Amino acid sequence: MGRAEKKPSYMRLIKNNTTKNEQKEQKVRFGRMQRIAVLSAIGCLILAAVIAGYIYIMDNYTITTVYVDGNTHYTDAEIIDMVMNGKYDHNSILLSLKYRDKNIADIPFIETMDVDIEAKDTVRITVYEKAVAGCVAYLGRYIYFDKDGIVVETSEEATPGIPQVTGLAFDYVMLHETLPIENQEVFKDILNITQLLDKYSMTVDKIYFSPDYQVTLIFDEVKVAMGDSNDIDEKIMKLQYMLPDLEGKSGTLNMREYTEDTTMISFEQN
């Protein structure tokens, strides 16, 4: 019998090294697959949590009640459309994020608006309108000015509740600048008149100033000749009691000579 042939020792070393390398590669691949599987599982959990959170927020934070304060030029519906004009703006959380530390500006007649989330389904919109004392008609537009006569807005439509001032002479109009009339003191009279009318819940259609700045208030078909600005407070306070009796009539109520002492008043019907 012949002796078994022995393999060279270097052959056994190569075989052993090859086996160890394969084992290492298998372990690396297995470890990589484990990490991928773990990361995939974590990603799925996060995605599921995000979807569940989104569904919960959309289902439980839908706005059903909106309060609007401070608006006179625009209706409540118009203000709501301005504020909640996005796809997700009817969700209180998303709406709060949209307007966090941000006011709404660049809207005609409005200085700014604040949006407050009072509950998960309730929002309050507070409107701060520009201070408008009156308006004048000029070149087919209505020019609105504040208590100092500074033009704050222009519009093609008249705004209910804001009196139109007539009789003032000017040649041009510039936005954010004072109306160029000769007697700038007339703006103080306009503000005083509008505040008094508002105090006594009277809405005037027009305030007319004659060339010598005599005042006439126009209520529909009734003209009230007030004279100059002296004793205007007492005249308007008296007028609040007389105006209801003049409803439906047409004519001129003369209060030019009225004082608390003389009480001279006459009505000339058309």
ABEGO torsion letter per residue (X at the ends): XBBBBBBBAAAAAAAAAAAAAAAAAAAAAAAAAAAAAAAAAAAAAAAAAAAAAAAAAAAAABBABBBBBGBAABBAAAAAAAABABAAAABAAAAAAAABGBBBBGBBGBABBBBBBABAABBBBBBBBBBBABBBBBGGBBBBBBAAGBBABBBABBBBGBBBBBGBBBABBBBGBBBBBABAAAAAAAAAAAAAAAAAGBBBABBBBBAAGBBBBBBEABBBBAEBABGAAAAAAAAAAAAAAABGBBEBBBAAABBAAAGBBBBBBX
